[in-house]
Amino acid sequence: MIVPDIAVNVLPYDTNLLHSFTKFPRYLENGVQSVWVIDSKQKSVLTYEPSRTIFLERDNILTCNELIPGFELPLKAIFE
């Protein structure tokens, strides 16, 4: 089985985030190093990593320097 370093999940606009939480820990258990959950309704991103969870809002910048050095994505760019 090939496991990606990063998994990105874009929630549909009408999905309740709480109902989706159960699958994300399984990604990490199977070797994914970072899971990005993009919530278009709340205009936010949750990043799950083995040692931490980070909540980012529209005015934040998504980074992942451990896996993608120099990567910076202003969330405003994806929610406008």
GUZA-671762 format. One record per atom (N, C-alpha, C, O): residue number from 1; residue in three letters; chain; atom name; x, y, z. Coordinates in pm, whole numbers, plus 32768, in hexadecimal, padded with zeros to 4 digits. Layout:
BEGIN
+-----+------+-------+------+------+------+------+
|  nr | rest | kette | atom |    u |    v |    w |
+-----+------+-------+------+------+------+------+
| NUM |  Ala |     A |   CA |    X |    Y |    Z |
...
+-----+------+-------+------+------+------+------+
***
This chain:
BEGIN
+-----+------+-------+------+------+------+------+
|  nr | rest | kette | atom |    u |    v |    w |
+-----+------+-------+------+------+------+------+
|   1 |  Met |     A |    N | 8054 | 7F8B | 8000 |
|   1 |  Met |     A |   CA | 8000 | 8000 | 8000 |
|   1 |  Met |     A |    C | 8059 | 807C | 8000 |
|   1 |  Met |     A |    O | 80BB | 8082 | 804A |
|   2 |  Ile |     A |    N | 8037 | 80DC | 7FAE |
|   2 |  Ile |     A |   CA | 807D | 815B | 7FA8 |
|   2 |  Ile |     A |    C | 8030 | 81BF | 7FFF |
|   2 |  Ile |     A |    O | 7FB8 | 81D0 | 7FEE |
|   3 |  Val |     A |    N | 8076 | 81FF | 805C |
|   3 |  Val |     A |   CA | 8039 | 825F | 80B7 |
|   3 |  Val |     A |    C | 8072 | 82E9 | 8098 |
|   3 |  Val |     A |    O | 80EC | 82FA | 8096 |
|   4 |  Pro |     A |    N | 801C | 834C | 807F |
|   4 |  Pro |     A |   CA | 804E | 83D3 | 8064 |
|   4 |  Pro |     A |    C | 8082 | 8414 | 80E4 |
|   4 |  Pro |     A |    O | 805B | 83ED | 8152 |
|   5 |  Asp |     A |    N | 80D9 | 8477 | 80D4 |
|   5 |  Asp |     A |   CA | 8107 | 84C4 | 8147 |
|   5 |  Asp |     A |    C | 8099 | 8521 | 817A |
|   5 |  Asp |     A |    O | 808B | 8536 | 81F2 |
|   6 |  Ile |     A |    N | 804B | 8559 | 811C |
|   6 |  Ile |     A |   CA | 7FE2 | 85B9 | 813E |
|   6 |  Ile |     A |    C | 7F5F | 8589 | 8100 |
|   6 |  Ile |     A |    O | 7F5B | 855F | 808C |
|   7 |  Ala |     A |    N | 7EF3 | 8590 | 814E |
|   7 |  Ala |     A |   CA | 7E6D | 8575 | 811B |
|   7 |  Ala |     A |    C | 7E1C | 85F6 | 8129 |
|   7 |  Ala |     A |    O | 7E1F | 8636 | 8192 |
|   8 |  Val |     A |    N | 7DD5 | 861A | 80C1 |
|   8 |  Val |     A |   CA | 7D82 | 8692 | 80C3 |
|   8 |  Val |     A |    C | 7CF2 | 8668 | 80B2 |
|   8 |  Val |     A |    O | 7CD0 | 861E | 8055 |
|   9 |  Asn |     A |    N | 7C9C | 8698 | 810D |
|   9 |  Asn |     A |   CA | 7C0F | 8678 | 8108 |
|   9 |  Asn |     A |    C | 7BC2 | 86FB | 8104 |
|   9 |  Asn |     A |    O | 7BC9 | 874A | 8162 |
|  10 |  Val |     A |    N | 7B78 | 8712 | 8098 |
|  10 |  Val |     A |   CA | 7B25 | 8789 | 808C |
|  10 |  Val |     A |    C | 7A97 | 8760 | 80AD |
|  10 |  Val |     A |    O | 7A5A | 870F | 8068 |
|  11 |  Leu |     A |    N | 7A62 | 879A | 8119 |
|  11 |  Leu |     A |   CA | 79DB | 8778 | 8143 |
|  11 |  Leu |     A |    C | 7975 | 87BB | 80E9 |
|  11 |  Leu |     A |    O | 7985 | 8830 | 80C6 |
|  12 |  Pro |     A |    N | 790D | 8773 | 80C4 |
|  12 |  Pro |     A |   CA | 78A0 | 87B3 | 807B |
|  12 |  Pro |     A |    C | 7861 | 8820 | 80D2 |
|  12 |  Pro |     A |    O | 7869 | 881A | 814D |
|  13 |  Tyr |     A |    N | 7826 | 8880 | 8093 |
|  13 |  Tyr |     A |   CA | 77F0 | 88F3 | 80DB |
|  13 |  Tyr |     A |    C | 7789 | 88CB | 8144 |
|  13 |  Tyr |     A |    O | 777C | 890F | 81AA |
|  14 |  Asp |     A |    N | 7740 | 8860 | 812D |
|  14 |  Asp |     A |   CA | 76D5 | 883A | 8189 |
|  14 |  Asp |     A |    C | 76FC | 87CA | 81EB |
|  14 |  Asp |     A |    O | 76A5 | 8790 | 822B |
|  15 |  Thr |     A |    N | 777B | 87AC | 81F6 |
|  15 |  Thr |     A |   CA | 77A9 | 8742 | 824F |
|  15 |  Thr |     A |    C | 77C9 | 8778 | 82D9 |
|  15 |  Thr |     A |    O | 7805 | 87E3 | 82E7 |
|  16 |  Asn |     A |    N | 77A1 | 872D | 833E |
|  16 |  Asn |     A |   CA | 77C4 | 874F | 83C8 |
|  16 |  Asn |     A |    C | 784D | 8715 | 83E4 |
|  16 |  Asn |     A |    O | 7861 | 869C | 83D7 |
|  17 |  Leu |     A |    N | 78AC | 8768 | 840A |
|  17 |  Leu |     A |   CA | 7936 | 873E | 8421 |
|  17 |  Leu |     A |    C | 793E | 86D0 | 848B |
|  17 |  Leu |     A |    O | 7991 | 8676 | 847F |
|  18 |  Leu |     A |    N | 78EB | 86D6 | 84F1 |
|  18 |  Leu |     A |   CA | 78F0 | 8672 | 855C |
|  18 |  Leu |     A |    C | 78D9 | 85E4 | 8528 |
|  18 |  Leu |     A |    O | 7913 | 8585 | 855D |
|  19 |  His |     A |    N | 7888 | 85D5 | 84C3 |
|  19 |  His |     A |   CA | 786F | 8550 | 848B |
|  19 |  His |     A |    C | 78E5 | 851A | 843C |
|  19 |  His |     A |    O | 78EC | 84A2 | 841F |
|  20 |  Ser |     A |    N | 7942 | 8571 | 8419 |
|  20 |  Ser |     A |   CA | 79B5 | 8546 | 83C9 |
|  20 |  Ser |     A |    C | 7A30 | 8526 | 841D |
|  20 |  Ser |     A |    O | 7A90 | 84ED | 83EA |
|  21 |  Phe |     A |    N | 7A2F | 854A | 849E |
|  21 |  Phe |     A |   CA | 7AA5 | 853B | 84F4 |
|  21 |  Phe |     A |    C | 7AD7 | 84AC | 8501 |
|  21 |  Phe |     A |    O | 7B4F | 8498 | 8516 |
|  22 |  Thr |     A |    N | 7A83 | 844A | 84F6 |
|  22 |  Thr |     A |   CA | 7AAD | 83C0 | 8513 |
|  22 |  Thr |     A |    C | 7B13 | 838A | 84B0 |
|  22 |  Thr |     A |    O | 7B65 | 8336 | 84D6 |
|  23 |  Lys |     A |    N | 7B12 | 83B7 | 8434 |
|  23 |  Lys |     A |   CA | 7B6F | 837E | 83D3 |
|  23 |  Lys |     A |    C | 7BFA | 83BC | 83D6 |
|  23 |  Lys |     A |    O | 7C5B | 837B | 83AD |
|  24 |  Phe |     A |    N | 7C08 | 8438 | 8407 |
|  24 |  Phe |     A |   CA | 7C89 | 847A | 8401 |
|  24 |  Phe |     A |    C | 7CF2 | 8439 | 8459 |
|  24 |  Phe |     A |    O | 7D64 | 842B | 842C |
|  25 |  Pro |     A |    N | 7CD4 | 840F | 84D4 |
|  25 |  Pro |     A |   CA | 7D3A | 83C9 | 8522 |
|  25 |  Pro |     A |    C | 7D6A | 8348 | 84DE |
|  25 |  Pro |     A |    O | 7DDE | 8321 | 84EE |
|  26 |  Arg |     A |    N | 7D13 | 8307 | 8495 |
|  26 |  Arg |     A |   CA | 7D3B | 828C | 844D |
|  26 |  Arg |     A |    C | 7DA3 | 82AB | 83E2 |
|  26 |  Arg |     A |    O | 7DFD | 825A | 83CA |
|  27 |  Tyr |     A |    N | 7D98 | 831D | 83A1 |
|  27 |  Tyr |     A |   CA | 7DFE | 8343 | 833F |
|  27 |  Tyr |     A |    C | 7E87 | 8348 | 8381 |
|  27 |  Tyr |     A |    O | 7EE8 | 8312 | 834C |
|  28 |  Leu |     A |    N | 7E8E | 838A | 83F5 |
|  28 |  Leu |     A |   CA | 7F0D | 8397 | 843C |
|  28 |  Leu |     A |    C | 7F3F | 830F | 846A |
|  28 |  Leu |     A |    O | 7FB7 | 82F3 | 8462 |
|  29 |  Glu |     A |    N | 7EE6 | 82BA | 8499 |
|  29 |  Glu |     A |   CA | 7F0B | 8233 | 84C5 |
|  29 |  Glu |     A |    C | 7F47 | 81E2 | 8452 |
|  29 |  Glu |     A |    O | 7F9B | 818B | 8469 |
|  30 |  Asn |     A |    N | 7F1C | 81FF | 83D9 |
|  30 |  Asn |     A |   CA | 7F4C | 81B5 | 8364 |
|  30 |  Asn |     A |    C | 7FC6 | 81F4 | 8321 |
|  30 |  Asn |     A |    O | 7FF2 | 81C5 | 82B8 |
|  31 |  Gly |     A |    N | 7FFE | 825F | 835F |
|  31 |  Gly |     A |   CA | 807B | 8295 | 832C |
|  31 |  Gly |     A |    C | 8076 | 831D | 82EB |
|  31 |  Gly |     A |    O | 80DF | 8354 | 82CA |
|  32 |  Val |     A |    N | 7FFF | 8355 | 82D7 |
|  32 |  Val |     A |   CA | 7FF7 | 83DC | 82A1 |
|  32 |  Val |     A |    C | 8033 | 843A | 830A |
|  32 |  Val |     A |    O | 8014 | 842D | 8381 |
|  33 |  Gln |     A |    N | 8086 | 8497 | 82E0 |
|  33 |  Gln |     A |   CA | 80CA | 84EE | 833F |
|  33 |  Gln |     A |    C | 807C | 856E | 835F |
|  33 |  Gln |     A |    O | 8090 | 85A8 | 83CA |
|  34 |  Ser |     A |    N | 8025 | 8599 | 8306 |
|  34 |  Ser |     A |   CA | 7FD6 | 8611 | 831D |
|  34 |  Ser |     A |    C | 7F52 | 8604 | 82D0 |
|  34 |  Ser |     A |    O | 7F51 | 85DF | 825B |
|  35 |  Val |     A |    N | 7EE5 | 8624 | 8314 |
|  35 |  Val |     A |   CA | 7E60 | 8624 | 82D6 |
|  35 |  Val |     A |    C | 7E2B | 86B2 | 82DB |
|  35 |  Val |     A |    O | 7E24 | 86EF | 8345 |
|  36 |  Trp |     A |    N | 7E05 | 86E6 | 8267 |
|  36 |  Trp |     A |   CA | 7DCC | 876C | 825F |
|  36 |  Trp |     A |    C | 7D37 | 875D | 8243 |
|  36 |  Trp |     A |    O | 7D11 | 871E | 81E1 |
|  37 |  Val |     A |    N | 7CE5 | 8796 | 8299 |
|  37 |  Val |     A |   CA | 7C54 | 8792 | 8288 |
|  37 |  Val |     A |    C | 7C26 | 8820 | 826B |
|  37 |  Val |     A |    O | 7C2C | 8877 | 82C1 |
|  38 |  Ile |     A |    N | 7BF9 | 8834 | 81F2 |
|  38 |  Ile |     A |   CA | 7BCD | 88B8 | 81C5 |
|  38 |  Ile |     A |    C | 7B36 | 88C0 | 81D3 |
|  38 |  Ile |     A |    O | 7AED | 8874 | 8194 |
|  39 |  Asp |     A |    N | 7B08 | 891C | 8227 |
|  39 |  Asp |     A |   CA | 7A79 | 892E | 8241 |
|  39 |  Asp |     A |    C | 7A4C | 89AD | 81F9 |
|  39 |  Asp |     A |    O | 7A64 | 8A1C | 8229 |
|  40 |  Ser |     A |    N | 7A0B | 899C | 8188 |
|  40 |  Ser |     A |   CA | 79E3 | 8A0E | 8137 |
|  40 |  Ser |     A |    C | 7973 | 8A60 | 8179 |
|  40 |  Ser |     A |    O | 7967 | 8AD7 | 8160 |
|  41 |  Lys |     A |    N | 7923 | 8A20 | 81CA |
|  41 |  Lys |     A |   CA | 78B6 | 8A68 | 820D |
|  41 |  Lys |     A |    C | 78EE | 8AC5 | 8279 |
|  41 |  Lys |     A |    O | 78C4 | 8B38 | 8283 |
|  42 |  Gln |     A |    N | 794A | 8A94 | 82CA |
|  42 |  Gln |     A |   CA | 7985 | 8AE4 | 8335 |
|  42 |  Gln |     A |    C | 79FE | 8B36 | 8307 |
|  42 |  Gln |     A |    O | 7A32 | 8B8A | 8352 |
|  43 |  Lys |     A |    N | 7A29 | 8B1E | 828C |
|  43 |  Lys |     A |   CA | 7AA0 | 8B61 | 8255 |
|  43 |  Lys |     A |    C | 7B17 | 8B4F | 82B3 |
|  43 |  Lys |     A |    O | 7B56 | 8BAE | 82E0 |
|  44 |  Ser |     A |    N | 7B32 | 8AD0 | 82CD |
|  44 |  Ser |     A |   CA | 7B9F | 8AAD | 8328 |
|  44 |  Ser |     A |    C | 7BE3 | 8A2D | 82FA |
|  44 |  Ser |     A |    O | 7BAF | 89E5 | 82A5 |
|  45 |  Val |     A |    N | 7C57 | 8A13 | 8334 |
|  45 |  Val |     A |   CA | 7CA1 | 8999 | 8318 |
|  45 |  Val |     A |    C | 7CD0 | 895F | 839D |
|  45 |  Val |     A |    O | 7D07 | 89A6 | 83F1 |
|  46 |  Leu |     A |    N | 7CBB | 88DE | 83B0 |
|  46 |  Leu |     A |   CA | 7CF3 | 8895 | 8421 |
|  46 |  Leu |     A |    C | 7D64 | 8840 | 83EB |
|  46 |  Leu |     A |    O | 7D53 | 87F9 | 8387 |
|  47 |  Thr |     A |    N | 7DD7 | 8846 | 842A |
|  47 |  Thr |     A |   CA | 7E45 | 87EF | 8403 |
|  47 |  Thr |     A |    C | 7E5D | 878E | 8476 |
|  47 |  Thr |     A |    O | 7E6F | 87B5 | 84E9 |
|  48 |  Tyr |     A |    N | 7E5E | 870F | 8454 |
|  48 |  Tyr |     A |   CA | 7E78 | 86A5 | 84B4 |
|  48 |  Tyr |     A |    C | 7F02 | 866C | 8498 |
|  48 |  Tyr |     A |    O | 7F22 | 864A | 8426 |
|  49 |  Glu |     A |    N | 7F51 | 8662 | 84FF |
|  49 |  Glu |     A |   CA | 7FD4 | 8623 | 84F7 |
|  49 |  Glu |     A |    C | 7FDF | 85C5 | 856F |
|  49 |  Glu |     A |    O | 7F92 | 85D3 | 85CE |
|  50 |  Pro |     A |    N | 803A | 8568 | 856E |
|  50 |  Pro |     A |   CA | 8042 | 850A | 85DE |
|  50 |  Pro |     A |    C | 804F | 854E | 8667 |
|  50 |  Pro |     A |    O | 801C | 8519 | 86CA |
|  51 |  Ser |     A |    N | 8091 | 85C0 | 866E |
|  51 |  Ser |     A |   CA | 80A8 | 85FF | 86F1 |
|  51 |  Ser |     A |    C | 8054 | 867C | 870C |
|  51 |  Ser |     A |    O | 805B | 86B4 | 8779 |
|  52 |  Arg |     A |    N | 8005 | 86A8 | 86A9 |
|  52 |  Arg |     A |   CA | 7FB8 | 8723 | 86C0 |
|  52 |  Arg |     A |    C | 7F46 | 8731 | 865B |
|  52 |  Arg |     A |    O | 7F45 | 86F4 | 85F1 |
|  53 |  Thr |     A |    N | 7EE6 | 8785 | 8682 |
|  53 |  Thr |     A |   CA | 7E79 | 87AE | 862B |
|  53 |  Thr |     A |    C | 7E77 | 8846 | 862B |
|  53 |  Thr |     A |    O | 7E7F | 8885 | 8694 |
|  54 |  Ile |     A |    N | 7E6E | 8880 | 85B4 |
|  54 |  Ile |     A |   CA | 7E71 | 8912 | 85A8 |
|  54 |  Ile |     A |    C | 7DF4 | 8941 | 855F |
|  54 |  Ile |     A |    O | 7DD0 | 890B | 84F6 |
|  55 |  Phe |     A |    N | 7DB2 | 89A5 | 8596 |
|  55 |  Phe |     A |   CA | 7D3D | 89E3 | 8558 |
|  55 |  Phe |     A |    C | 7D68 | 8A67 | 851A |
|  55 |  Phe |     A |    O | 7D9F | 8ABD | 855E |
|  56 |  Leu |     A |    N | 7D4F | 8A77 | 849A |
|  56 |  Leu |     A |   CA | 7D73 | 8AF1 | 8452 |
|  56 |  Leu |     A |    C | 7CF5 | 8B31 | 8419 |
|  56 |  Leu |     A |    O | 7C9F | 8AED | 83E1 |
|  57 |  Glu |     A |    N | 7CEC | 8BB4 | 8428 |
|  57 |  Glu |     A |   CA | 7C7B | 8BFE | 83F0 |
|  57 |  Glu |     A |    C | 7CA7 | 8C47 | 8373 |
|  57 |  Glu |     A |    O | 7D1C | 8C45 | 834D |
|  58 |  Arg |     A |    N | 7C49 | 8C88 | 8335 |
|  58 |  Arg |     A |   CA | 7C5B | 8CC9 | 82B4 |
|  58 |  Arg |     A |    C | 7CD4 | 8D27 | 82AD |
|  58 |  Arg |     A |    O | 7D11 | 8D33 | 8243 |
|  59 |  Asp |     A |    N | 7CF7 | 8D6A | 831A |
|  59 |  Asp |     A |   CA | 7D66 | 8DC9 | 8318 |
|  59 |  Asp |     A |    C | 7DEE | 8D89 | 8333 |
|  59 |  Asp |     A |    O | 7E53 | 8DCF | 8336 |
|  60 |  Asn |     A |    N | 7DF2 | 8D06 | 8346 |
|  60 |  Asn |     A |   CA | 7E6F | 8CBF | 8362 |
|  60 |  Asn |     A |    C | 7EB1 | 8C8F | 82E1 |
|  60 |  Asn |     A |    O | 7E77 | 8C96 | 8275 |
|  61 |  Ile |     A |    N | 7F2B | 8C5E | 82F0 |
|  61 |  Ile |     A |   CA | 7F76 | 8C26 | 8280 |
|  61 |  Ile |     A |    C | 7F93 | 8B93 | 82A0 |
|  61 |  Ile |     A |    O | 7FC8 | 8B73 | 830A |
|  62 |  Leu |     A |    N | 7F6F | 8B3C | 8245 |
|  62 |  Leu |     A |   CA | 7F89 | 8AAD | 8252 |
|  62 |  Leu |     A |    C | 8018 | 8A91 | 8228 |
|  62 |  Leu |     A |    O | 8041 | 8AB5 | 81BA |
|  63 |  Thr |     A |    N | 8064 | 8A51 | 827F |
|  63 |  Thr |     A |   CA | 80ED | 8A2A | 8260 |
|  63 |  Thr |     A |    C | 80FE | 8996 | 8280 |
|  63 |  Thr |     A |    O | 80AD | 895B | 82C7 |
|  64 |  Cys |     A |    N | 8166 | 895D | 824C |
|  64 |  Cys |     A |   CA | 8188 | 88D2 | 8269 |
|  64 |  Cys |     A |    C | 821D | 88C0 | 824F |
|  64 |  Cys |     A |    O | 8246 | 886E | 81FC |
|  65 |  Asn |     A |    N | 826D | 890E | 8296 |
|  65 |  Asn |     A |   CA | 82FD | 8913 | 827B |
|  65 |  Asn |     A |    C | 8344 | 888E | 828E |
|  65 |  Asn |     A |    O | 83AA | 8875 | 824F |
|  66 |  Glu |     A |    N | 830F | 8838 | 82E6 |
|  66 |  Glu |     A |   CA | 834F | 87B6 | 82FB |
|  66 |  Glu |     A |    C | 8347 | 875F | 827E |
|  66 |  Glu |     A |    O | 83A3 | 8713 | 8261 |
|  67 |  Leu |     A |    N | 82D8 | 876A | 8233 |
|  67 |  Leu |     A |   CA | 82C4 | 8716 | 81BD |
|  67 |  Leu |     A |    C | 82D9 | 8760 | 813A |
|  67 |  Leu |     A |    O | 8307 | 8726 | 80D7 |
|  68 |  Ile |     A |    N | 82B8 | 87E1 | 8138 |
|  68 |  Ile |     A |   CA | 82C5 | 8833 | 80C0 |
|  68 |  Ile |     A |    C | 830C | 88B4 | 80E7 |
|  68 |  Ile |     A |    O | 82CA | 8919 | 80FF |
|  69 |  Pro |     A |    N | 8391 | 88B4 | 80EF |
|  69 |  Pro |     A |   CA | 83D9 | 892B | 8118 |
|  69 |  Pro |     A |    C | 83B5 | 89A4 | 80C2 |
|  69 |  Pro |     A |    O | 83B4 | 899D | 8047 |
|  70 |  Gly |     A |    N | 8397 | 8A13 | 8106 |
|  70 |  Gly |     A |   CA | 8377 | 8A8F | 80C0 |
|  70 |  Gly |     A |    C | 82E6 | 8A9D | 8096 |
|  70 |  Gly |     A |    O | 82C0 | 8B06 | 8063 |
|  71 |  Phe |     A |    N | 8294 | 8A36 | 80A9 |
|  71 |  Phe |     A |   CA | 8207 | 8A3C | 8081 |
|  71 |  Phe |     A |    C | 81BB | 8A9A | 80DC |
|  71 |  Phe |     A |    O | 81BF | 8A8C | 8157 |
|  72 |  Glu |     A |    N | 8175 | 8AFA | 80A1 |
|  72 |  Glu |     A |   CA | 811E | 8B56 | 80E9 |
|  72 |  Glu |     A |    C | 80A4 | 8B71 | 8094 |
|  72 |  Glu |     A |    O | 80AF | 8B99 | 8020 |
|  73 |  Leu |     A |    N | 802E | 8B5B | 80CF |
|  73 |  Leu |     A |   CA | 7FB1 | 8B74 | 8088 |
|  73 |  Leu |     A |    C | 7F58 | 8BCC | 80DF |
|  73 |  Leu |     A |    O | 7F22 | 8B9D | 8143 |
|  74 |  Pro |     A |    N | 7F49 | 8C4C | 80BA |
|  74 |  Pro |     A |   CA | 7EEB | 8CA2 | 8104 |
|  74 |  Pro |     A |    C | 7E5D | 8C6C | 80EE |
|  74 |  Pro |     A |    O | 7E31 | 8C5B | 807C |
|  75 |  Leu |     A |    N | 7E16 | 8C51 | 815B |
|  75 |  Leu |     A |   CA | 7D91 | 8C16 | 814D |
|  75 |  Leu |     A |    C | 7D30 | 8C73 | 8108 |
|  75 |  Leu |     A |    O | 7CCE | 8C44 | 80CD |
|  76 |  Lys |     A |    N | 7D49 | 8CF4 | 810D |
|  76 |  Lys |     A |   CA | 7CF5 | 8D52 | 80C3 |
|  76 |  Lys |     A |    C | 7CF0 | 8D2C | 802F |
|  76 |  Lys |     A |    O | 7C8A | 8D3F | 7FEC |
|  77 |  Ala |     A |    N | 7D5F | 8CF7 | 7FFC |
|  77 |  Ala |     A |   CA | 7D68 | 8CD5 | 7F6E |
|  77 |  Ala |     A |    C | 7D07 | 8C65 | 7F48 |
|  77 |  Ala |     A |    O | 7CD9 | 8C61 | 7ED6 |
|  78 |  Ile |     A |    N | 7CE8 | 8C0C | 7FA3 |
|  78 |  Ile |     A |   CA | 7C8E | 8B9E | 7F7D |
|  78 |  Ile |     A |    C | 7BFE | 8BB8 | 7FA6 |
|  78 |  Ile |     A |    O | 7BA3 | 8B72 | 7F78 |
|  79 |  Phe |     A |    N | 7BE6 | 8C19 | 7FFC |
|  79 |  Phe |     A |   CA | 7B5E | 8C34 | 8029 |
|  79 |  Phe |     A |    C | 7B20 | 8CB0 | 7FEB |
|  79 |  Phe |     A |    O | 7AB2 | 8CD7 | 8012 |
|  80 |  Glu |     A |    N | 7B63 | 8CEF | 7F8E |
|  80 |  Glu |     A |   CA | 7B29 | 8D65 | 7F4C |
|  80 |  Glu |     A |    C | 7ADF | 8D3F | 7ED1 |
|  80 |  Glu |     A |    O | 7AA8 | 8D95 | 7E8C |
+-----+------+-------+------+------+------+------+
***
